[in-house]
Amino acid sequence: MEEENKPFNDVIDHMNKVEGNALNPAKGDFEKLPKPLKYFGYFVFGFFAVSMLLIFILYLFD
C-alpha cells in the first residue's frame, strides 16, 4: 500500500474496505465501465462539446 493511503487505525482500514475510499478514486475507472455506458458518456460529452462550439460560431456570425 502507498504511504499516503495507509490507514492510521483499524477502523479507518475497515471503513475503506467496506465503503471504498472516495477521496482517492482509482485511475482509469472510466475504462472499466460497460461498453454501452461508456459510449453513452462519449456521446453526451461530445454532444456538449459540439453544441458549445456551434453556439460560439453562431454567436460570432450574428
ZAMIKOL-79708 format. One record per atom (N, C-alpha, C, O): residue in one letter; atom name; x, y, z. Coordinates in steps of 0.001 Angstrom, whole numbers, padded with zeros to 6 digits. Atoms other than C-alpha are relative to their C-alpha. Layout:
N
SITE  a  CA  X  Y  Z
...
END
This chain:
62
SITE  m  N  000848  -001168  000000
SITE  m  CA  000000  000000  000000
SITE  m  C  000895  001234  000000
SITE  m  O  001949  001246  000636
SITE  e  N  -000787  -001231  000040
SITE  e  CA  001254  003502  -000759
SITE  e  C  -000006  000662  001367
SITE  e  O  -000954  000516  002139
SITE  e  N  -000161  -000628  -001313
SITE  e  CA  002469  005514  002209
SITE  e  C  -001118  001007  000285
SITE  e  O  -001617  001059  001409
SITE  e  N  001025  -001021  -000257
SITE  e  CA  -000074  008336  001767
SITE  e  C  -001397  -000581  000164
SITE  e  O  -002264  000061  000757
SITE  n  N  001318  000624  -000098
SITE  n  CA  -003022  005928  001515
SITE  n  C  -000109  -000981  001152
SITE  n  O  -001134  -001648  001295
SITE  k  N  000021  000935  -001119
SITE  k  CA  -002122  003908  004610
SITE  k  C  -000985  000462  001064
SITE  k  O  -000936  001617  001486
SITE  p  N  000919  -000385  -001079
SITE  p  CA  -004916  003878  007191
SITE  p  C  000756  000148  001319
SITE  p  O  001719  -000573  001580
SITE  f  N  -000712  -000236  -001254
SITE  f  CA  -003896  005202  010583
SITE  f  C  -000554  -000809  001161
SITE  f  O  000041  -000824  002238
SITE  n  N  000490  000935  -001019
SITE  n  CA  -006075  002781  012562
SITE  n  C  -000892  -001058  -000650
SITE  n  O  -001193  -000971  -001841
SITE  d  N  000777  001110  000547
SITE  d  CA  -008161  -000374  012138
SITE  d  C  -001397  000409  -000451
SITE  d  O  -001949  -000175  -001383
SITE  v  N  001354  -000437  000361
SITE  v  CA  -011481  001475  011987
SITE  v  C  -000002  000600  -001396
SITE  v  O  -000862  000274  -002214
SITE  i  N  -000093  -000620  001315
SITE  i  CA  -010432  003567  009001
SITE  i  C  000283  -001057  -001070
SITE  i  O  -000274  -001002  -002166
SITE  d  N  -000303  001086  000936
SITE  d  CA  -008987  000476  007315
SITE  d  C  -001259  -000802  -000311
SITE  d  O  -001516  -001118  -001472
SITE  h  N  001239  000759  000208
SITE  h  CA  -012265  -001414  007809
SITE  h  C  -000992  000811  -000841
SITE  h  O  -001610  000270  -001758
SITE  m  N  000953  -000831  000754
SITE  m  CA  -014363  001504  006518
SITE  m  C  000430  000135  -001463
SITE  m  O  -000420  000132  -002353
SITE  n  N  -000477  -000076  001380
SITE  n  CA  -012155  001833  003414
SITE  n  C  -000264  -001295  -000751
SITE  n  O  -000564  -001272  -001945
SITE  k  N  000257  001280  000658
SITE  k  CA  -012566  -001876  002699
SITE  k  C  -001489  -000214  -000246
SITE  k  O  -001868  -000793  -001264
SITE  v  N  001437  000206  000130
SITE  v  CA  -016342  -001838  003241
SITE  v  C  -000621  001014  -000950
SITE  v  O  -001354  000644  -001867
SITE  e  N  000650  -001062  000773
SITE  e  CA  -017320  001520  001739
SITE  e  C  000823  000482  -001179
SITE  e  O  000284  001134  -002074
SITE  g  N  -000870  -000534  001041
SITE  g  CA  -014360  002238  -000508
SITE  g  C  000527  001356  000430
SITE  g  O  000027  001964  001376
SITE  n  N  -000626  -001259  -000348
SITE  n  CA  -012207  005306  -000427
SITE  n  C  -000329  001020  -001081
SITE  n  O  000300  001014  -002139
SITE  a  N  000450  -000971  000989
SITE  a  CA  -013949  008164  -002258
SITE  a  C  000986  001134  -000189
SITE  a  O  000931  001828  -001205
SITE  l  N  -000942  -001106  000128
SITE  l  CA  -011117  010614  -001624
SITE  l  C  001097  -000297  -001019
SITE  l  O  001653  000630  -001608
SITE  n  N  -001045  000389  000943
SITE  n  CA  -008661  008684  -003799
SITE  n  C  -000550  -001012  -000998
SITE  n  O  -000264  -002203  -000883
SITE  p  N  000560  000959  000960
SITE  p  CA  -010557  007164  -006735
SITE  p  C  001101  -000616  -000855
SITE  p  O  002119  000015  -001138
SITE  a  N  -000988  000696  000830
SITE  a  CA  -008691  004629  -008815
SITE  a  C  000052  000654  -001374
SITE  a  O  -000969  001082  -001914
SITE  k  N  -000154  -000568  001339
SITE  k  CA  -007294  005920  -012077
SITE  k  C  -000539  -000993  -001021
SITE  k  O  -000385  -002205  -000868
SITE  g  N  000494  000854  001059
SITE  g  CA  -008959  004603  -015198
SITE  g  C  -001340  -000631  000287
SITE  g  O  -001690  -001625  -000350
SITE  d  N  001312  000574  -000290
SITE  d  CA  -012373  003931  -013693
SITE  d  C  -000927  000076  -001214
SITE  d  O  -001793  -000782  -001386
SITE  f  N  000854  -000145  001174
SITE  f  CA  -013978  005178  -016928
SITE  f  C  000216  -001161  -000967
SITE  f  O  -000709  -001558  -001676
SITE  e  N  -000289  001121  000892
SITE  e  CA  -012274  002357  -018821
SITE  e  C  -000627  -001300  000480
SITE  e  O  -000762  -002237  -000307
SITE  k  N  000581  001224  -000545
SITE  k  CA  -013863  -000249  -016542
SITE  k  C  -001514  -000072  -000192
SITE  k  O  -002127  -001093  000120
SITE  l  N  001446  -000019  000183
SITE  l  CA  -017431  000771  -017429
SITE  l  C  -000407  -000934  -001135
SITE  l  O  000400  -001224  -002018
SITE  p  N  000494  000798  001120
SITE  p  CA  -019580  -001435  -019668
SITE  p  C  -000013  000839  -001286
SITE  p  O  -000166  002059  -001234
SITE  k  N  -000104  -000725  001272
SITE  k  CA  -019329  -000525  -023361
SITE  k  C  -001198  000902  -000293
SITE  k  O  -000986  002045  -000697
SITE  p  N  001114  -000913  000298
SITE  p  CA  -022890  000841  -023773
SITE  p  C  000027  001265  000859
SITE  p  O  -000261  002356  000367
SITE  l  N  -000057  -001162  -000881
SITE  l  CA  -022467  003125  -020769
SITE  l  C  001167  000914  -000377
SITE  l  O  001047  002138  -000314
SITE  k  N  -001160  -000778  000414
SITE  k  CA  -019027  004229  -021946
SITE  k  C  -000324  000781  -001275
SITE  k  O  000015  001961  -001368
SITE  y  N  000345  -000679  001241
SITE  y  CA  -020340  005062  -025438
SITE  y  C  -001041  001087  000241
SITE  y  O  -001011  002131  -000411
SITE  f  N  000961  -001039  -000355
SITE  f  CA  -023259  006949  -023913
SITE  f  C  000721  001213  000581
SITE  f  O  000366  002350  000269
SITE  g  N  -000787  -001097  -000554
SITE  g  CA  -020747  009029  -021940
SITE  g  C  000742  000756  -001083
SITE  g  O  000780  001986  -001065
SITE  y  N  -000667  -000658  001117
SITE  y  CA  -018742  009716  -025090
SITE  y  C  -000987  000856  -000784
SITE  y  O  -000672  001984  -001163
SITE  f  N  001015  -000735  000754
SITE  f  CA  -021940  010769  -026870
SITE  f  C  -000414  001274  000726
SITE  f  O  -000494  002338  000112
SITE  v  N  000457  -001166  -000765
SITE  v  CA  -023071  013112  -024086
SITE  v  C  001078  001076  000040
SITE  v  O  000791  002245  -000217
SITE  f  N  -001083  -000988  -000039
SITE  f  CA  -019673  014798  -023688
SITE  f  C  000275  000574  -001385
SITE  f  O  000536  001769  -001523
SITE  g  N  -000194  -000482  001373
SITE  g  CA  -019263  015010  -027466
SITE  g  C  -001106  000946  -000415
SITE  g  O  -000848  001960  -001063
SITE  f  N  001134  -000864  000337
SITE  f  CA  -022731  016498  -027852
SITE  f  C  000156  001380  000645
SITE  f  O  -000077  002400  -000003
SITE  f  N  -000195  -001289  -000674
SITE  f  CA  -021987  019194  -025261
SITE  f  C  001140  000783  -000635
SITE  f  O  001036  001999  -000796
SITE  a  N  -001138  -000686  000605
SITE  a  CA  -018627  019991  -026864
SITE  a  C  -000376  000582  -001361
SITE  a  O  -000059  001734  -001655
SITE  v  N  000415  -000484  001325
SITE  v  CA  -020087  020267  -030372
SITE  v  C  -001033  001110  000140
SITE  v  O  -000998  002080  -000617
SITE  s  N  001007  -001044  -000209
SITE  s  CA  -023038  022299  -029076
SITE  s  C  000634  001320  000423
SITE  s  O  000266  002381  -000081
SITE  m  N  -000665  -001223  -000440
SITE  m  CA  -020787  024775  -027288
SITE  m  C  000787  000634  -001143
SITE  m  O  000788  001856  -001289
SITE  l  N  -000733  -000517  001149
SITE  l  CA  -018601  025112  -030388
SITE  l  C  -000946  000634  -001013
SITE  l  O  -000652  001700  -001554
SITE  l  N  000988  -000531  000938
SITE  l  CA  -021657  025637  -032596
SITE  l  C  -000607  001303  000513
SITE  l  O  -000790  002245  -000258
SITE  i  N  000548  -001232  -000583
SITE  i  CA  -023120  028234  -030223
SITE  i  C  001017  001130  -000122
SITE  i  O  000648  002259  -000445
SITE  f  N  -001038  -001020  000101
SITE  f  CA  -019790  030096  -030191
SITE  f  C  000151  000490  -001426
SITE  f  O  000281  001694  -001644
SITE  i  N  -000134  -000394  001406
SITE  i  CA  -019520  030071  -034016
SITE  i  C  -001199  000811  -000447
SITE  i  O  -001041  001825  -001126
SITE  l  N  001203  -000749  000395
SITE  l  CA  -023132  031197  -034484
SITE  l  C  -000047  001366  000663
SITE  l  O  -000565  002320  000082
SITE  y  N  -000064  -001280  -000697
SITE  y  CA  -022582  033945  -031916
SITE  y  C  000933  000966  -000726
SITE  y  O  000660  002164  -000790
SITE  l  N  -000933  -000857  000731
SITE  l  CA  -019624  035252  -033917
SITE  l  C  -000591  000514  -001310
SITE  l  O  -000312  001642  -001716
SITE  f  N  000606  -000406  001268
SITE  f  CA  -021632  035356  -037151
SITE  f  C  -001209  000897  000185
SITE  f  O  -001680  001492  -000784
SITE  d  N  001198  -000823  -000249
SITE  d  CA  -024536  037185  -035543
SITE  d  C  000345  001426  000107
SITE  d  O  -000537  002260  000314
END
